């Protein structure tokens, strides 16, 4: 059975949202993390570039494994093995700490991702079974700095943030002023909240771009599958923003 999709410019740019040079950087990162090795058993039928393309297409389109199989000329079982093997290798690299980190403005927010795994998600405020994913975004570049492991969607953002471990990457946290019963916000507090909303809109735009990868609109993966998907999508999102 011959496949249709190949690791060529026209297919890469059409199905992944990445330019060929950006996909090349993703491929090199997977190679450096040991993606070339087959692990055990028979060698992979597809070369590494096409296996990376398969995973990227899966995250971008959220096609089923039965649908992806004929596109790449392999069996659904092979598609499953490729995703399980390479998905974690596409993960976002940890942000490097440097002297100017203190001066950078990072935005923290959570987004709900619909999931099928009852051990990962919970019924949440979007009336779907979802998981809460906390993300740090650089306010200036719109690049994703870090993403936490998913927690059930009914978890409050404040608790999800405290439990995420991401606070160790931040040097300070500014939250909007909240109204109290019988006490309206002061003028200065309203102005602070207005500025906060303007900055916070940038992370919402980032979530919108990340969810162009349809795996984050209805994740069928189980266990750590959603975590690997979020990390990989964050990396591809950052590559797509690169010059």
C-alpha positions in Angstrom: 0.0 0.0 0.0 1.6 3.3 -1.1 1.0 6.4 0.8 0.1 9.8 -0.5 1.8 12.2 2.0 5.5 12.6 1.9 7.9 14.9 3.8 8.0 17.4 0.9 7.4 21.1 0.9 3.9 21.1 -0.5 2.6 18.5 2.0 4.5 19.9 5.0 3.2 23.4 4.5 -0.3 22.3 3.7 -0.9 19.9 6.5 1.2 21.1 9.4 1.0 24.9 9.4 4.8 25.1 9.3 7.1 26.2 6.6 9.6 23.7 5.3 12.5 25.3 7.1 10.5 25.3 10.4 9.6 21.7 9.9 13.3 21.0 9.4 14.1 22.5 12.8 11.4 20.3 14.3 12.9 17.2 12.6 16.4 18.0 13.8 15.1 18.4 17.4 13.5 14.9 17.2 16.8 13.5 15.8 18.8 15.0 18.6 16.4 13.4 21.1 16.9 9.9 19.7 14.0 9.7 17.3 16.0 7.9 14.7 16.3 4.7 16.8 13.6 2.1 16.3 13.7 0.9 19.9 13.0 -2.7 19.4 11.6 -5.1 16.8 11.5 -4.5 13.1 12.8 -1.2 11.7 10.2 1.5 11.0 8.6 1.3 7.5 8.6 5.1 7.2 11.8 7.3 7.3 12.0 9.6 10.3 10.9 12.7 8.4 7.7 11.1 7.4 7.1 9.8 10.9 7.5 13.3 12.3 5.2 14.6 9.5 2.6 11.9 10.5 2.6 13.1 14.2 2.4 16.8 13.2 -0.5 16.0 10.8 -2.3 14.1 13.5 -2.0 17.0 15.9 -3.0 19.5 13.3 -6.0 17.7 11.8 -7.1 15.3 14.5 -7.8 12.6 11.9 -8.3 9.1 13.3 -5.6 6.5 12.9 -7.7 4.7 10.4 -7.8 7.8 8.3 -4.1 8.6 8.6 -3.0 5.0 7.8 -3.8 5.1 4.0 -2.4 8.6 3.7 1.0 7.4 4.8 0.7 3.8 3.4 0.9 2.0 6.7 -1.4 0.2 9.1 -3.5 1.9 11.8 -1.4 0.0 14.4 1.8 1.5 12.9 0.3 5.0 13.1 -0.5 4.4 16.8 3.1 3.3 17.5 4.6 6.2 15.7 2.5 8.7 17.6 3.3 7.0 21.0 7.0 6.9 20.2 7.5 10.3 18.6 4.8 12.4 20.3 6.9 13.0 23.5 10.0 13.9 21.4 8.2 16.9 19.9 7.8 18.5 23.3 8.5 22.1 24.0 12.0 22.8 25.4 12.1 24.2 28.9 12.6 28.0 28.9 16.2 29.0 29.5 16.8 31.2 32.5 18.8 34.4 31.9 19.5 37.7 33.4 16.8 39.5 31.4 14.0 37.1 32.5 13.2 39.4 35.4 12.5 42.2 33.0 10.2 40.2 30.7 6.4 40.3 31.1 4.9 36.8 31.1 1.2 36.1 31.1 -0.4 33.1 32.8 -3.8 31.7 32.0 -5.6 28.4 31.7 -7.6 26.9 28.8 -10.0 24.0 28.7 -9.3 21.1 26.3 -12.2 18.6 25.6 -11.0 15.1 26.3 -12.4 11.6 26.2 -10.3 10.1 29.1 -12.3 10.1 32.3 -9.1 9.9 34.3 -7.8 13.1 32.9 -10.8 15.4 32.5 -14.0 16.3 34.4 -17.3 18.0 33.6 -16.5 21.7 33.5 -17.9 25.1 32.9 -17.9 24.7 29.2 -20.5 22.0 29.6 -18.1 19.4 28.2 -15.7 16.8 29.7 -12.5 18.8 29.7 -9.0 19.2 31.2 -7.5 22.5 32.4 -4.1 23.3 31.0 -2.1 26.2 32.5 0.2 28.0 30.1 2.8 30.8 30.4 3.1 33.1 27.3 5.7 35.8 26.7 3.6 39.0 26.3 6.0 40.6 23.8 6.7 37.7 21.5 3.5 35.6 22.0 5.8 32.5 22.4 4.7 29.8 24.8 7.3 29.7 27.6 5.9 26.6 29.5 2.8 24.5 29.8 1.7 22.5 32.8 0.4 19.0 33.0 -3.4 18.9 32.5 -5.7 18.7 35.5 -9.5 18.0 35.6 -11.5 20.8 34.0 -13.5 21.6 37.1 -10.3 22.7 38.9 -10.2 26.4 39.6 -7.5 28.3 37.7 -5.9 29.5 41.0 -5.5 25.9 42.3 -4.4 24.6 38.9 -1.7 27.3 38.9 -0.6 26.5 42.5 -0.3 22.8 41.7 1.3 23.2 38.3 4.8 24.0 39.5 5.1 26.7 36.9 5.2 29.4 39.6 8.9 28.5 40.1 9.6 30.0 36.7 8.0 33.4 37.5 9.5 36.1 39.6 6.2 37.9 40.4 2.5 37.6 39.8 0.0 40.4 39.2 -3.7 39.5 39.4 -6.7 41.7 38.7 -8.7 43.5 41.4 -11.9 41.7 42.4 -15.1 43.3 43.5 -16.3 42.6 47.0 -20.0 42.6 48.1 -21.1 46.1 48.6 -17.8 47.6 47.7 -17.2 48.8 44.1 -13.8 49.0 42.6 -11.9 52.3 43.0 -11.0 54.3 39.9 -7.4 53.3 40.1 -8.4 49.6 40.4 -10.6 49.8 37.4 -7.8 51.3 35.4 -5.5 48.6 36.5 -8.0 45.9 35.5 -8.4 47.6 32.1 -4.7 47.4 31.4 -4.6 43.8 32.7 -7.4 42.8 30.3 -5.5 44.4 27.4 -2.4 42.4 28.2 -4.3 39.2 29.0 -5.9 39.3 25.5 -2.6 38.3 24.1 -2.7 34.9 25.8 -6.2 34.3 24.5 -4.9 35.0 21.0 -2.2 32.4 21.6 -4.8 29.8 22.8 -6.7 30.5 19.6 -3.7 29.9 17.4 -2.8 26.8 19.4 -6.3 25.4 18.9 -5.8 25.5 15.1 -4.2 22.2 16.0 -7.5 20.3 16.3 -6.1 17.8 18.7 -6.8 20.5 21.3 -10.5 20.8 20.3 -11.3 17.1 21.0 -8.4 15.0 22.3 -9.0 11.2 22.0 -5.6 10.3 23.5 -5.5 8.7 26.9 -3.1 8.9 29.8 -0.2 11.2 29.0 -1.4 11.7 25.5 -3.0 15.1 26.1 0.1 16.3 27.9 2.4 15.2 25.0 0.0 16.8 22.5 0.0 20.2 24.4 3.8 20.2 24.6 4.1 19.4 20.9 1.6 21.9 19.8 3.3 24.6 21.9 6.6 23.8 20.2 5.0 23.9 16.7 3.2 27.1 17.6 6.5 28.7 18.6 8.1 27.5 15.4 5.3 28.9 13.3 5.9 32.3 14.9 9.6 32.2 14.2 10.9 34.4 11.4 
